[in-house]
Amino acid sequence: MRELFVTRDTVYDMMYNSITMAATIMPSDVKSTILEYLNRENNETARLHLEVIMRNCEMAEKEGRLLCPDTGSPLYYVRIGDNVRVEGGFSTLYGEAKKAVAKATANGKLRPNMVHPITRENTGTNVGYYLPKVEVRFDPHIDYMDVIAVPKGGGSEIFGTFYRVMYPADGKRGIMKFVLDCIKESTYAGKTCPPNILGIGIGGTADICMKIAKEAAVLRPIGSRHPEKEIADLEMELVEMVQSSGIGPMGMGGMSSVLDVHIEYAVTHTAGLPVGFNAQCSLSRRKVARITLDGNMTYSDSPEWEYR
């Protein structure tokens, strides 16, 4: 397999462009789903909320402005083929991510959200310990490199994150109750800006179930189903239950209550049943930058993140 050499400057461009595009361009699957909801929503208040979402996003895209003033926490997911070599080594990814996020913040494409958790000091750069997050996955089945940028909104993250370890005997019934309780708590007064994409992580360990819940929420396009029928059926069952709940956009009522539900699971210790819940806001911002063997860089909003 021919080697793909990626320079520092290219890494920077991929990270800067993807995070700024994610903050200013609505993903196509999100746009089409909200338009579909608009066409069938009968609740007047719900329709108004959906219309405002679309109007704001159309203006943002036309004028190069932010889709939402809260650009959240800067996250990167990098998928790399075995043939890829990065100038300076793979540690370059972390340094260029910091440069890209700091520059995007200085240029007004990211709001300076990130502060010291105790002193609340804000450097104004969105850069500090552990952030921007860079998650790297090596994939032997590809011969290119993807950089997926996700500005994860504060409302969906702060109010839409839950974790619990259940007993194995709780089973599917216990999982369903936990998920529905999370939805009720997180969407009250529109805290997570519904309709959301909901990520559910089942099994693994405490950190694994939370990790796969977030990846399911922010990386899987709307309409994608788990490859195992039992899990896919559970996703659809939850979608139907949430849609019939009457939560509606911003928790104000209506049938447009959820964009999708994505479930991932990991094998787990026989004595426990960890479950994680993570919500993504109605904008579900993400952008993929890909560089291929011919040196071309392309952009899309449909990640291909193989993590099972």
C-alpha positions in Angstrom: 0.0 0.0 0.0 1.4 3.4 -1.0 2.3 5.7 1.8 0.3 8.9 2.5 2.5 11.6 4.0 0.5 14.4 5.8 2.4 17.6 6.7 1.8 19.7 9.8 0.3 22.4 7.7 -2.2 20.0 6.3 -3.2 18.6 9.7 -3.7 22.2 10.9 -5.9 23.0 7.8 -8.0 19.9 8.3 -8.6 20.7 12.0 -9.2 24.4 11.5 -11.5 24.1 8.5 -13.5 21.2 10.0 -14.2 22.9 13.3 -15.1 26.2 11.7 -17.3 24.5 9.1 -19.0 22.4 11.8 -19.8 25.5 13.7 -21.4 27.3 10.7 -22.9 24.7 8.4 -25.8 22.4 9.5 -25.3 18.7 8.6 -27.4 17.6 5.7 -29.1 14.7 7.5 -30.1 17.0 10.4 -31.4 19.6 8.0 -33.5 17.1 6.0 -34.9 15.6 9.2 -36.0 18.9 10.7 -37.6 19.9 7.3 -39.4 16.5 7.4 -40.7 17.2 10.9 -41.8 20.7 9.8 -44.0 19.2 7.1 -45.8 16.9 9.4 -45.8 18.8 12.8 -49.3 19.8 13.8 -48.4 21.6 17.1 -48.2 25.4 16.4 -45.6 26.1 19.0 -43.5 23.1 17.8 -43.7 24.4 14.2 -42.6 27.8 15.3 -39.5 26.4 17.1 -38.6 24.3 14.0 -39.1 27.3 11.7 -36.8 29.4 13.9 -34.1 26.7 13.9 -34.2 26.5 10.1 -34.3 30.3 9.6 -31.4 30.9 12.0 -29.3 28.2 10.4 -30.0 29.4 6.8 -28.9 32.9 7.8 -25.8 31.6 9.6 -24.8 29.6 6.5 -25.4 32.5 4.1 -23.4 35.0 6.2 -20.8 32.6 7.6 -22.0 33.1 11.2 -22.4 30.6 14.0 -25.3 28.1 13.9 -25.6 28.6 17.7 -23.8 31.1 20.0 -22.7 28.1 22.2 -20.1 26.3 20.3 -19.6 24.0 23.2 -16.5 21.9 23.8 -14.0 21.2 20.9 -13.8 17.5 20.1 -11.8 15.8 17.4 -12.0 12.2 16.2 -9.2 11.2 13.9 -9.3 8.0 11.8 -6.0 6.9 10.3 -5.0 4.2 7.8 -1.9 2.1 8.5 -0.2 3.6 5.5 -0.5 7.2 6.9 2.6 9.0 8.2 2.3 12.4 9.8 5.1 15.0 9.8 6.6 15.0 13.3 4.8 11.8 14.3 1.2 11.3 15.5 1.8 13.6 18.5 1.5 16.4 15.9 -2.2 15.9 16.0 -2.4 17.2 19.5 -0.4 20.3 18.9 -2.1 21.2 15.7 -5.5 20.7 17.3 -4.6 23.3 20.0 -3.4 25.7 17.4 -6.5 25.3 15.2 -8.9 25.7 18.1 -7.1 28.7 19.5 -7.1 30.4 16.0 -10.8 29.5 15.4 -11.6 31.1 18.8 -9.6 34.2 18.0 -11.4 34.5 14.7 -14.8 34.3 16.3 -15.7 30.9 15.0 -15.7 29.3 18.4 -17.0 31.0 21.6 -14.4 31.0 24.4 -16.3 28.5 26.7 -13.5 26.6 28.4 -12.6 27.7 31.9 -10.6 26.4 34.9 -13.1 24.2 36.9 -12.2 25.7 40.3 -11.0 29.3 39.7 -13.3 29.8 36.6 -10.4 31.5 34.9 -10.9 31.8 31.2 -7.8 32.1 28.9 -10.0 32.9 26.0 -8.5 30.2 23.8 -10.6 27.1 24.5 -7.3 25.3 25.1 -6.1 23.7 28.3 -5.7 20.3 30.1 -7.3 17.5 28.1 -9.0 19.9 25.6 -9.4 20.1 22.7 -10.0 16.4 22.9 -8.3 14.3 20.2 -9.5 10.7 19.9 -7.3 8.6 17.5 -8.4 5.4 15.9 -6.1 3.4 13.6 -8.0 1.5 10.9 -6.2 -1.1 8.7 -9.0 -1.1 6.1 -8.5 2.5 4.9 -5.7 4.3 3.0 -6.6 7.9 4.0 -7.0 10.1 7.1 -10.2 11.6 8.5 -10.5 14.4 11.0 -14.0 14.7 12.4 -14.7 17.9 14.3 -17.5 18.1 16.8 -18.4 21.3 18.7 -20.4 19.6 21.5 -22.9 22.0 22.9 -23.0 22.8 26.6 -26.7 22.2 27.2 -26.8 18.7 25.7 -23.5 17.7 27.5 -24.3 19.2 30.9 -27.9 18.3 31.2 -27.9 15.2 28.9 -25.2 13.0 30.5 -26.1 10.2 32.9 -24.5 7.0 34.1 -25.7 4.1 36.2 -24.5 0.6 37.0 -27.5 -1.8 37.2 -27.9 -5.4 38.2 -27.8 -8.0 35.4 -31.4 -9.0 36.5 -32.6 -5.5 35.5 -32.1 -6.4 31.9 -33.9 -4.7 29.0 -36.7 -3.5 31.2 -34.3 -1.7 33.6 -32.4 -0.2 30.7 -35.5 1.2 29.1 -36.7 2.7 32.4 -33.3 4.3 33.0 -33.2 5.8 29.4 -36.7 7.1 29.7 -36.0 8.7 33.1 -32.9 10.3 31.5 -35.0 11.7 28.7 -37.6 13.1 31.0 -34.9 14.8 33.2 -32.7 16.1 30.4 -35.5 17.6 28.2 -37.4 19.3 31.0 -37.7 23.1 30.0 -35.7 22.3 26.9 -32.4 21.9 28.7 -30.7 19.8 26.0 -32.3 21.7 23.1 -34.5 18.9 21.8 -35.1 17.3 19.4 -31.9 15.5 20.2 -29.8 12.6 18.9 -29.6 10.3 21.9 -26.6 8.0 22.4 -26.9 5.0 24.7 -23.9 2.9 25.7 -24.6 -0.5 27.3 -21.9 -2.7 28.9 -18.2 -2.4 29.0 -16.8 -0.5 32.0 -17.8 2.8 33.5 -15.6 4.8 31.1 -16.3 2.5 28.1 -20.1 2.8 28.3 -19.9 6.6 28.5 -17.4 6.8 25.7 -19.5 4.7 23.3 -22.7 6.6 24.3 -21.1 9.9 23.3 -19.7 8.4 20.0 -23.2 7.0 19.2 -24.7 10.5 19.8 -22.2 12.6 17.9 -20.7 10.4 15.2 -23.6 8.3 13.8 -25.7 10.0 11.1 -29.5 10.1 11.6 -31.2 7.0 10.3 -28.1 4.7 10.8 -29.0 1.5 12.6 -26.9 -0.9 14.6 -25.9 -4.0 12.6 -27.5 -6.4 15.1 -31.3 -6.6 14.6 -32.1 -6.8 18.3 -30.2 -3.6 19.0 -31.6 -1.9 15.9 -35.1 -2.8 17.0 -34.5 -1.4 20.4 -33.3 1.9 18.8 -36.5 2.1 16.8 -38.7 1.2 19.8 -37.1 4.1 21.8 -37.6 6.5 18.9 -41.3 5.7 18.7 -41.7 6.0 22.5 -40.0 9.4 22.6 -41.8 10.7 19.6 -45.2 9.8 21.2 -44.2 11.4 24.5 -45.2 14.9 23.4 -41.9 16.5 24.5 -41.5 18.4 21.3 -38.9 21.0 20.2 -37.3 22.7 23.2 -39.6 20.6 25.5 -42.6 22.8 24.6 -44.8 20.1 23.2 -45.4 18.4 19.8 -44.5 15.2 18.0 -41.0 16.2 16.9 -39.3 15.1 20.1 -36.2 13.2 19.0 -34.0 13.1 15.9 -32.8 9.6 16.5 -31.7 7.1 19.1 -28.3 5.3 18.6 -27.3 2.4 20.8 -23.9 0.8 21.2 -22.9 -2.0 23.5 -19.7 -3.6 24.7 -19.1 -7.0 26.4 -19.2 -6.5 30.1 -18.4 -8.2 33.4 -20.9 -10.9 34.3 -21.7 -9.2 37.7 -22.8 -5.8 36.3 -24.8 -3.9 33.7 -23.3 -0.4 33.2 -25.4 2.0 31.1 -24.4 5.5 29.8 -26.6 8.2 28.3 -25.5 11.2 26.2 -27.6 13.6 24.3 -26.6 15.7 21.2 -28.5 19.0 20.6 -30.9 19.6 17.7 -28.1 21.0 15.5 -25.9 18.0 16.0 -22.9 19.8 14.5 -20.1 17.8 12.9 -17.8 18.0 9.9 -15.4 15.5 8.4 -12.2 16.5 6.6 -10.5 13.7 4.6 -7.1 13.6 2.8 -6.6 10.8 0.3 -3.5 9.4 -1.5 -3.8 11.9 -4.3 -3.4 14.7 -1.8 -6.9 16.0 -2.2 -8.8 17.2 0.8 -12.6 16.8 0.8 -15.3 17.7 3.4 -18.5 15.9 4.3 -20.9 15.7 7.3 -21.2 11.9 7.5 -18.5 10.3 9.7 -17.4 6.7 9.1 -16.2 5.9 12.6 -15.7 2.1 13.0 -15.4 1.6 16.8 -17.1 -1.7 17.5 
